Amino acid sequence: MSEPADQVASLDTARLQLRRLRIEDAAAAHQAYGDAEAMRYWDMLPSPDLEETQRRLQRSLSVDPQWHATWSVWARRGGEFPDDRVIGMVNYHARQAWNCRLTLGWILIPRFQGRGYMQEAVGAVLTHCFTVLDIHRVEAEIEPDNVRSARLAQRLGFQREGLLRDRLFVAGQPRTVQMYGLLRSEWRG
């Protein structure tokens, strides 16, 4: 059953809470959007300042969640963190409800890499997409050199399906991506 188009549900995992991105998250989001390494494989250049990150968030938030939604990923208080903190974002975009398909993207603040957070966060979003949004196919477009994201997609069950040459343009330069796909029947969540 599909959720109302104007809502983005909060999602909880053992270590994380995912909630709809808010403009108030801009300073935390800028830790990713302003970081050249984090943005290396993103479809835009790093934000030069917090104001640009705020503009990007505002554009994202202005899109109807029927087509696009972004969750901020919060590490729960306790364990290695004395307080709740944003560690990254996960989004869906290019949603085509009539084709039961959407594309996922994710970004993690670099200092939180290597701890399994994105696998946990993306897994929660995948479960939401397949069960609540009634999606049949989830896609991820990953640049061939983005080994971490490719491994993550494969750990989650995505299949590499093919190369899309010059699929994106970033700062006027073409970028090639690998298409990864995951069907609801393949999801082991």
Salt bridges, closest charged atoms under 4 A:
GLU3 OE1 - HIS128 NE2 3.29
ASP12 OD1 - ARG76 NH2 2.76
ASP25 OD1 - ARG19 NH2 2.99
GLU37 OE2 - ARG40 NH1 3.71
GLU52 OE1 - ARG55 NE 3.07
GLU52 OE2 - ARG56 NE 3.24
GLU52 OE2 - ARG59 NH2 3.63
GLU80 OE1 - ARG115 NH1 2.48
ASP83 OD1 - ARG85 NH2 2.97
ASP84 OD2 - ARG77 NH2 3.86
GLU120 OE1 - ARG15 NE 2.77
ASP134 OD1 - ARG184 NH1 3.11
GLU139 OE2 - ARG101 NE 3.94
GLU139 OE2 - ARG137 NE 2.73
GLU141 OE2 - ARG167 NH2 2.81
GLU143 OE2 - ARG175 NH1 2.96
GLU161 OE1 - ARG137 NH2 2.50
